[in-house]
Structure formats: structure tokens, C-alpha cells
């Protein structure tokens, strides 16, 4: 839904593919990365508020929204590269990266690949901190999911689901806030190219057992980068218990729990979201990349390296930070 005063999307071609984005405001740069199946409009409730103090860049990730949907590289590393190149085209050299859900995995990957570009990290209900994820996402990795998704996204079916979801929200049925977000994700998935891109990304980071990748093993590299993790305590997509894993993996991170919020706190409570993000930026000093410090962190390793075998049993899905994070 287009909101009043929302900036118009722009398009730049990067590596032969159209990349859509909106930008607004002036000041220190914020890169807002949406979740799987969403687009820049998920940030609409907060863009105008943030633009009062910051330069806001909110892209449609490749395969989403108004961006192209080719048969291409949808890995988190590929997404991070694409964001680096988009920022270069916009002559932006340093950003605070804000990632929601799957976008949180991209944010972590971006910070890992390009620490010299990253001033701070804000992760909003990010994937990659544990195996648990909503059963519907696990089911969509099974055979036949493409056809089932096409039926669910068929406009008459989606219209009925939105009607019922609206009634559930009005009645304050538990989980109804996340239901509204999930139905918004379904919009457009009747298009075969968009549906294929969605499933391609999902199956890279989730299988029938849950999340298959983690950011835990390289999260220690954020030790000298200001990091904030936000979670809604009513999240039905990725459990808020994963905030505890974030606290363990990133002991210096600021943890913000929103009692009444679900998986989309920036949509449900935009004023509170903007207040927390603004305060986080105001009270922290931007990270400055230091190659010697980076080397020292790598040599020291993560906190659990002294018991590596035990650590690997505790994190059976461990892979390189940012090689994937779902939702």
C-alpha cells in the first residue's frame, strides 16, 4: 500500500539487473534491508520519521518487489555484494545497516564481507541464531510447495484470507499481527517468477527441519562494532528465545525486547522502533575498520573455540556467518 509522502522508487541497473530502491532524507546513511518475500514497503511506517535525521536507503532485494527476478545468485553473499555495489553507485561509503528477519542475515553478511563500509548493525528478529522457525516456512521447502503457494496467492483466495485476517486482528486473536505480515508476503506470489525467486531463497536457508545455517560462529567479529538486536516477544515466525542466543554470541550487543510486538515491530510500533534506532545511533560511536584488530579477533577466535568439538555439537547447523539466514 502506497503511503502519503512515501518517496517514489528509483531504479539502477547493477550487473545487468534492475534494482529498485527508495531514498529519502539527509544525514548519516541507513541501509534498511527487508525480509524474505517483502519489499521496501515494509519500512514505509518509519522511512519519513528516519529521514528527518538520516539518509535512508531502502532497496527491493533482487527477486523482490520492483527489482528484477532473474535466475541468478540469491545467496546472502550475492545480496551483500549487490548492496555494496548499489551503495557505490549512490556514492555512499559508510552505513548503519538495519536488517529484518532474512535481511538480518544479509546485514551480518555485509558487515562480515565489508566491515570497512559498516558503522553499526541493527538486527530485527534476525534468522540464523537457532534452528526453530515457523512450520509454514518449513512446509514450503517440501515438494509441491510451488503449486500450493500459487493457490494461496491467487487473488480471490488471498482476498478472503485478508478479510479473515482483518477480523482476527480486530478481535486481537493471538498471532494476528504476524498473520497480517504473512499475508502481505503472499501478495504478488501468483507471479511465477516472483514465486520461484521466493522459494529459491527460502530453500537455501530452511529445510523441513528448520533453519539450516547460523551466524553464531562468526558473530564474535562484531565485538568492536556497535550492534543492537530487537525482537517482538509475540513473534510467531522466529522465536524470541533466539534473542538469548544473540546475547551469548554477541555479548556486547544491545538487546531490545518489545512486549506487545510480533515479527514486524517496525510496522506494528513504528514510533518505538524509530526511538530505539535513533537512540542506538546517538549513543554509539561508528565502527572504524582496523585490519590489525580484525586479524587479532580472527586469531583469538570465538569464545567457544577452546571446546570446538563440543561447540559444533551444540550448533549442528554451523556454517560461515552470513552464508544464510532465513525468513
C-alpha positions in Angstrom: 0.0 0.0 0.0 1.4 3.4 -1.0 1.5 5.8 2.0 1.3 9.5 1.9 4.6 11.3 1.3 6.3 8.0 0.6 9.3 8.5 -1.8 8.9 7.2 -5.3 11.0 4.1 -6.2 14.1 4.6 -8.3 15.9 2.1 -10.4 19.6 1.5 -11.1 21.0 -1.3 -13.2 23.6 -3.4 -11.4 25.3 -6.2 -13.3 22.6 -6.2 -15.9 19.7 -6.4 -13.4 17.3 -3.7 -12.4 17.5 -2.9 -8.7 14.7 -0.8 -7.3 15.0 1.3 -4.1 13.7 4.4 -2.3 15.9 7.0 -0.7 14.9 9.9 1.5 16.4 12.5 3.9 19.9 13.8 4.6 22.5 12.9 7.2 24.3 9.7 8.2 23.3 6.8 6.0 20.9 4.0 7.0 20.6 0.9 4.8 17.3 -0.9 5.5 17.1 -4.5 4.4 13.7 -6.2 4.3 12.9 -9.8 5.0 12.1 -12.7 2.7 9.1 -12.1 0.4 8.8 -8.5 1.4 10.0 -5.3 -0.3 10.9 -1.7 0.7 7.3 -1.0 1.7 7.7 -2.9 4.9 9.7 0.2 6.0 7.1 2.7 5.0 5.9 3.3 8.6 9.4 4.5 9.6 11.0 6.0 6.5 9.6 9.5 6.8 10.5 9.6 10.5 14.0 8.4 10.0 14.5 10.8 7.1 14.3 13.7 9.5 17.8 12.8 10.7 19.3 10.3 8.3 19.8 9.4 4.6 17.6 6.4 4.3 18.2 3.8 1.5 15.6 1.0 1.4 16.1 -1.4 -1.6 13.9 -4.1 -3.1 16.3 -7.0 -2.9 16.9 -8.9 -6.1 13.9 -11.3 -6.7 11.6 -9.0 -4.7 9.3 -6.1 -5.2 10.1 -4.0 -8.3 13.6 -5.4 -8.7 14.3 -8.0 -11.4 13.6 -11.6 -10.7 16.2 -13.5 -12.8 17.5 -17.0 -12.4 20.6 -15.8 -10.5 22.6 -15.8 -7.3 20.3 -15.4 -4.4 22.9 -16.3 -1.7 23.5 -13.9 1.2 27.0 -13.3 -0.2 25.4 -12.3 -3.5 23.0 -10.0 -1.8 25.8 -8.4 0.2 27.7 -7.8 -3.0 24.7 -6.2 -4.6 24.2 -3.8 -1.7 27.9 -2.8 -1.8 27.6 -2.1 -5.5 24.3 -0.2 -5.1 25.8 2.0 -2.4 28.9 2.6 -4.7 26.6 3.8 -7.4 24.9 6.2 -4.9 28.3 7.4 -3.7 27.6 6.2 -0.2 30.7 4.9 1.6 29.6 4.2 5.2 26.3 3.0 6.5 24.5 1.7 9.6 22.9 -1.5 8.3 19.4 -2.4 9.6 18.2 -5.9 8.7 14.8 -7.5 9.4 14.5 -11.3 9.5 16.2 -12.6 6.4 17.5 -9.1 5.9 19.3 -9.6 9.2 21.3 -12.4 7.7 22.2 -10.1 4.8 23.2 -7.4 7.3 25.5 -9.7 9.1 27.0 -10.9 5.8 27.5 -7.4 4.7 29.3 -6.5 7.9 31.5 -9.6 7.6 32.4 -9.0 3.9 32.6 -5.3 4.1 33.5 -4.1 7.7 35.1 -1.0 6.2 31.6 0.1 4.9 29.7 -0.8 8.1 29.3 1.7 11.0 26.8 -0.2 13.1 24.4 -3.2 12.9 20.8 -3.4 13.9 19.2 -6.8 13.6 15.4 -7.0 13.9 14.2 -10.6 14.6 17.0 -12.0 12.5 17.3 -15.5 11.3 20.5 -17.5 11.8 20.5 -17.7 15.6 18.8 -21.1 16.1 17.1 -23.9 14.2 13.5 -23.1 15.1 11.3 -21.3 12.5 7.6 -21.2 11.7 6.3 -24.6 10.5 4.7 -23.0 7.4 8.1 -21.9 6.2 9.4 -25.4 6.7 6.5 -26.9 4.8 7.2 -24.5 1.8 10.5 -26.3 1.3 8.8 -29.6 0.5 7.8 -30.9 -3.0 4.6 -29.4 -4.2 5.1 -26.1 -2.4 5.2 -24.1 -5.6 1.7 -25.2 -6.6 0.4 -24.7 -3.0 1.9 -21.2 -2.9 0.3 -20.3 -6.3 -3.1 -21.3 -5.0 -2.7 -19.4 -1.7 -1.6 -16.3 -3.6 -4.4 -16.4 -6.1 -6.2 -13.1 -5.7 -9.7 -14.4 -4.7 -8.1 -16.8 -2.2 -5.8 -14.1 -0.9 -8.7 -11.6 -0.7 -10.7 -14.0 1.5 -7.6 -14.7 3.7 -7.1 -10.9 4.1 -10.7 -10.5 5.1 -10.5 -13.2 7.7 -7.1 -11.9 8.9 -8.6 -8.5 9.4 -11.4 -9.9 11.5 -8.8 -11.8 13.6 -6.7 -8.7 14.1 -9.8 -6.7 15.1 -10.6 -9.4 17.7 -7.0 -9.3 18.9 -6.5 -13.0 18.2 -3.0 -14.1 19.3 -0.6 -14.1 16.4 -2.9 -12.0 14.2 -0.3 -9.3 13.7 2.1 -11.8 12.2 -0.7 -13.2 10.1 -1.2 -9.8 8.5 2.5 -9.7 7.7 2.5 -13.2 6.3 -0.5 -12.3 4.0 1.4 -9.2 2.8 4.3 -11.5 1.8 1.8 -13.6 -0.2 0.8 -10.6 -2.3 2.4 -11.0 -5.8 3.4 -14.6 -5.4 0.8 -15.6 -8.0 3.5 -14.4 -10.4 5.7 -17.4 -11.3 9.0 -15.5 -11.4 8.5 -13.9 -8.0 7.3 -17.2 -6.6 10.3 -19.1 -7.9 12.7 -16.5 -6.5 11.0 -16.7 -3.1 11.2 -20.4 -2.9 14.8 -20.4 -4.2 15.9 -18.1 -1.4 13.9 -19.9 1.2 15.2 -23.4 0.4 18.8 -22.1 0.6 18.3 -21.3 4.3 15.5 -23.5 5.6 14.5 -27.2 5.1 11.8 -29.3 6.6 13.6 -29.5 9.9 14.1 -25.7 10.3 16.9 -23.2 9.7 20.0 -24.8 8.2 22.6 -22.1 8.7 23.8 -19.9 11.5 25.5 -16.6 12.2 26.7 -17.8 15.6 30.2 -18.9 14.7 31.4 -15.6 13.3 29.3 -13.2 15.4 32.3 -12.6 17.6 33.7 -10.4 14.9 31.1 -7.8 15.9 33.0 -7.3 19.2 34.1 -3.8 18.2 31.1 -2.9 16.1 28.0 -1.3 17.8 25.2 -3.9 17.5 21.6 -3.8 18.5 19.2 -6.8 18.4 15.5 -6.1 18.6 12.7 -8.7 19.0 9.0 -8.8 19.5 8.0 -11.0 22.4 5.0 -12.3 20.4 7.0 -13.3 17.4 5.4 -16.4 15.8 7.9 -16.6 12.9 11.3 -16.8 14.7 11.0 -17.3 18.4 12.1 -14.5 20.8 14.1 -17.1 22.7 16.8 -16.7 19.9 17.5 -13.3 21.4 19.2 -15.2 24.2 21.5 -16.8 21.6 22.3 -13.3 20.3 23.2 -12.3 23.8 25.6 -15.3 24.0 27.1 -14.9 20.5 27.4 -11.1 20.8 27.9 -10.3 24.5 28.4 -6.6 23.8 25.2 -6.2 21.8 22.3 -4.1 23.0 19.1 -6.3 23.3 15.7 -4.7 22.9 12.6 -6.8 23.5 9.2 -5.3 22.6 6.5 -7.0 24.8 3.5 -6.4 22.5 5.2 -6.8 19.1 5.3 -9.8 16.8 7.7 -10.4 13.9 7.3 -7.0 12.4 8.0 -4.4 15.2 8.9 -1.7 12.8 5.4 -2.0 11.2 3.5 -2.5 14.5 5.2 0.1 16.7 7.0 2.5 14.3 7.5 5.3 16.9 9.1 2.9 19.4 11.2 1.4 16.6 12.5 4.8 15.4 13.1 5.9 19.0 15.3 2.8 19.8 17.2 3.0 16.5 17.8 6.7 16.9 19.0 6.3 20.5 21.2 3.4 19.5 22.9 5.6 16.8 23.1 8.6 19.1 24.8 6.8 21.9 27.3 4.8 19.9 30.5 5.6 18.0 30.7 4.4 14.4 32.9 1.4 13.9 36.1 2.1 12.0 37.7 -0.9 10.2 41.2 -1.7 11.6 42.9 -4.5 9.8 45.2 -5.3 12.7 42.2 -5.5 15.1 40.4 -7.7 12.7 43.4 -10.0 12.5 43.6 -10.2 16.3 39.9 -11.1 16.5 40.4 -13.9 14.0 43.4 -15.3 15.8 41.6 -15.2 19.1 38.5 -16.8 17.6 35.1 -17.2 19.0 34.5 -17.7 22.7 33.8 -21.4 22.3 36.8 -22.3 20.2 38.6 -23.8 23.2 35.9 -26.5 23.2 35.4 -26.7 19.4 34.1 -30.2 19.3 31.5 -29.5 22.0 30.6 -26.2 20.3 30.0 -28.0 17.0 27.6 -30.5 18.7 25.8 -27.5 20.2 25.4 -25.8 16.9 24.8 -28.6 14.4 23.9 -26.2 11.6 27.0 -24.1 11.9 28.3 -22.5 8.7 30.1 -19.3 7.9 28.3 -16.3 9.3 26.1 -14.8 6.7 26.1 -17.8 4.3 22.4 -17.8 5.1 19.7 -16.6 7.5 16.0 -17.2 6.8 12.7 -15.6 6.9 
